[in-house]
């Protein structure tokens, strides 16, 4: 795994966001585990973000598993993600195993992306913003919880 972190500073505050993180990676994820979600939707969106946030909260620590199609719809609907943890897997939507990527948003402005470079590609824009990552990082969940 390689861990990339884009810390808070004046140069990236509110410039890089959730849509950028998702659109700058290419992955074969079929399911996404959402363990935390606080976001606002664009005015044009028909998605009821409050309902999704309630489902994530109701799921507790196990999180809400959604299909890649729903995850992409959520991405397109997002205006701003204040906080969120999103873990992509090749498994179907019934269970997330063998994670490919974790996207973690903190306070709208600090981004951590942990990915398997053999199965997830990043584009030039991602590399420009995040630069070199830390190779050999173990896959962890938010709060340094081990993946299990």
C-alpha positions as a Python dict, from the first residue, in 0.01 Angstrom:
ca = {
    (1, 'X'): (0, 0, 0),
    (2, 'X'): (103, 358, -58),
    (3, 'X'): (-29, 637, 162),
    (4, 'X'): (-72, 988, 25),
    (5, 'X'): (-159, 1284, 246),
    (6, 'X'): (-261, 1631, 145),
    (7, 'X'): (-242, 1834, 467),
    (8, 'X'): (-421, 2156, 542),
    (9, 'X'): (-249, 2470, 421),
    (10, 'X'): (-353, 2788, 246),
    (11, 'X'): (-257, 2656, -97),
    (12, 'X'): (-502, 2366, -95),
    (13, 'X'): (-779, 2484, 138),
    (14, 'X'): (-1107, 2423, -49),
    (15, 'X'): (-923, 2369, -377),
    (16, 'X'): (-893, 1989, -365),
    (17, 'X'): (-1207, 1796, -275),
    (18, 'X'): (-1392, 1468, -274),
    (19, 'X'): (-1478, 1474, -644),
    (20, 'X'): (-1112, 1538, -724),
    (21, 'X'): (-1000, 1246, -508),
    (22, 'X'): (-1245, 1002, -665),
    (23, 'X'): (-1204, 1119, -1024),
    (24, 'X'): (-824, 1115, -1010),
    (25, 'X'): (-801, 743, -931),
    (26, 'X'): (-882, 450, -1154),
    (27, 'X'): (-996, 143, -968),
    (28, 'X'): (-1190, -177, -1023),
    (29, 'X'): (-1387, -132, -701),
    (30, 'X'): (-1734, -285, -709),
    (31, 'X'): (-1834, -189, -357),
    (32, 'X'): (-1755, 92, -116),
    (33, 'X'): (-1772, 90, 262),
    (34, 'X'): (-1868, 429, 403),
    (35, 'X'): (-1787, 453, 774),
    (36, 'X'): (-1830, 828, 819),
    (37, 'X'): (-2010, 1087, 610),
    (38, 'X'): (-2077, 1455, 661),
    (39, 'X'): (-2137, 1631, 331),
    (40, 'X'): (-2346, 1880, 143),
    (41, 'X'): (-2492, 1822, -203),
    (42, 'X'): (-2500, 2051, -503),
    (43, 'X'): (-2819, 2248, -560),
    (44, 'X'): (-2880, 2047, -878),
    (45, 'X'): (-2866, 1710, -700),
    (46, 'X'): (-3178, 1500, -639),
    (47, 'X'): (-2990, 1285, -387),
    (48, 'X'): (-3114, 1318, -31),
    (49, 'X'): (-2777, 1337, 140),
    (50, 'X'): (-2932, 1352, 487),
    (51, 'X'): (-3086, 1008, 429),
    (52, 'X'): (-2749, 862, 329),
    (53, 'X'): (-2579, 1023, 629),
    (54, 'X'): (-2849, 873, 855),
    (55, 'X'): (-2790, 527, 703),
    (56, 'X'): (-2414, 558, 762),
    (57, 'X'): (-2471, 667, 1121),
    (58, 'X'): (-2722, 385, 1181),
    (59, 'X'): (-2472, 129, 1049),
    (60, 'X'): (-2235, 215, 1333),
    (61, 'X'): (-1873, 101, 1321),
    (62, 'X'): (-1941, -164, 1057),
    (63, 'X'): (-2030, 111, 807),
    (64, 'X'): (-2264, 123, 509),
    (65, 'X'): (-2175, -85, 202),
    (66, 'X'): (-2285, 64, -131),
    (67, 'X'): (-2235, -30, -495),
    (68, 'X'): (-1981, 149, -710),
    (69, 'X'): (-2269, 298, -912),
    (70, 'X'): (-2421, 451, -598),
    (71, 'X'): (-2080, 572, -481),
    (72, 'X'): (-2029, 750, -816),
    (73, 'X'): (-2374, 907, -786),
    (74, 'X'): (-2284, 1026, -434),
    (75, 'X'): (-1958, 1167, -570),
    (76, 'X'): (-2135, 1356, -849),
    (77, 'X'): (-2393, 1493, -604),
    (78, 'X'): (-2135, 1618, -356),
    (79, 'X'): (-2066, 1984, -315),
    (80, 'X'): (-1842, 1951, -12),
    (81, 'X'): (-1739, 1657, 205),
    (82, 'X'): (-1658, 1784, 552),
    (83, 'X'): (-1567, 1444, 692),
    (84, 'X'): (-1578, 1097, 546),
    (85, 'X'): (-1409, 761, 515),
    (86, 'X'): (-1461, 559, 197),
    (87, 'X'): (-1306, 215, 139),
    (88, 'X'): (-1324, 60, -207),
    (89, 'X'): (-1312, -316, -265),
    (90, 'X'): (-1346, -556, -558),
    (91, 'X'): (-1601, -760, -361),
    (92, 'X'): (-1969, -731, -436),
    (93, 'X'): (-2189, -500, -234),
    (94, 'X'): (-2272, -765, 27),
    (95, 'X'): (-1929, -753, 191),
    (96, 'X'): (-1615, -545, 154),
    (97, 'X'): (-1297, -751, 166),
    (98, 'X'): (-945, -709, 33),
    (99, 'X'): (-958, -329, 9),
    (100, 'X'): (-808, -147, -287),
    (101, 'X'): (-828, 211, -169),
    (102, 'X'): (-927, 427, 128),
    (103, 'X'): (-1018, 793, 84),
    (104, 'X'): (-1035, 987, 410),
    (105, 'X'): (-1157, 1345, 435),
    (106, 'X'): (-1108, 1548, 749),
    (107, 'X'): (-1251, 1893, 810),
    (108, 'X'): (-1304, 1963, 436),
    (109, 'X'): (-939, 2024, 380),
    (110, 'X'): (-714, 1736, 481),
    (111, 'X'): (-711, 1433, 252),
    (112, 'X'): (-550, 1092, 297),
    (113, 'X'): (-560, 832, 22),
    (114, 'X'): (-425, 484, 89),
    (115, 'X'): (-411, 256, -213),
    (116, 'X'): (-274, -62, -361),
    (117, 'X'): (-57, 63, -653),
    (118, 'X'): (-81, -272, -831),
    (119, 'X'): (-460, -238, -858),
    (120, 'X'): (-526, 138, -842),
    (121, 'X'): (-389, 397, -1083),
    (122, 'X'): (-366, 771, -1018),
    (123, 'X'): (-364, 1045, -1280),
    (124, 'X'): (-124, 1336, -1329),
    (125, 'X'): (-344, 1577, -1135),
    (126, 'X'): (-337, 1346, -832),
    (127, 'X'): (43, 1316, -854),
    (128, 'X'): (75, 1696, -882),
    (129, 'X'): (-124, 1758, -564),
    (130, 'X'): (-10, 1463, -353),
    (131, 'X'): (345, 1414, -486),
    (132, 'X'): (520, 1104, -351),
    (133, 'X'): (343, 882, -107),
    (134, 'X'): (476, 662, 171),
    (135, 'X'): (538, 316, 28),
    (136, 'X'): (482, 9, 240),
    (137, 'X'): (213, 165, 455),
    (138, 'X'): (-17, -95, 616),
    (139, 'X'): (-384, -72, 526),
    (140, 'X'): (-558, 90, 821),
    (141, 'X'): (-892, 246, 884),
    (142, 'X'): (-941, 590, 1032),
    (143, 'X'): (-798, 616, 1381),
    (144, 'X'): (-523, 365, 1293),
    (145, 'X'): (-757, 69, 1331),
    (146, 'X'): (-615, -235, 1153),
    (147, 'X'): (-813, -372, 862),
    (148, 'X'): (-979, -698, 961),
}
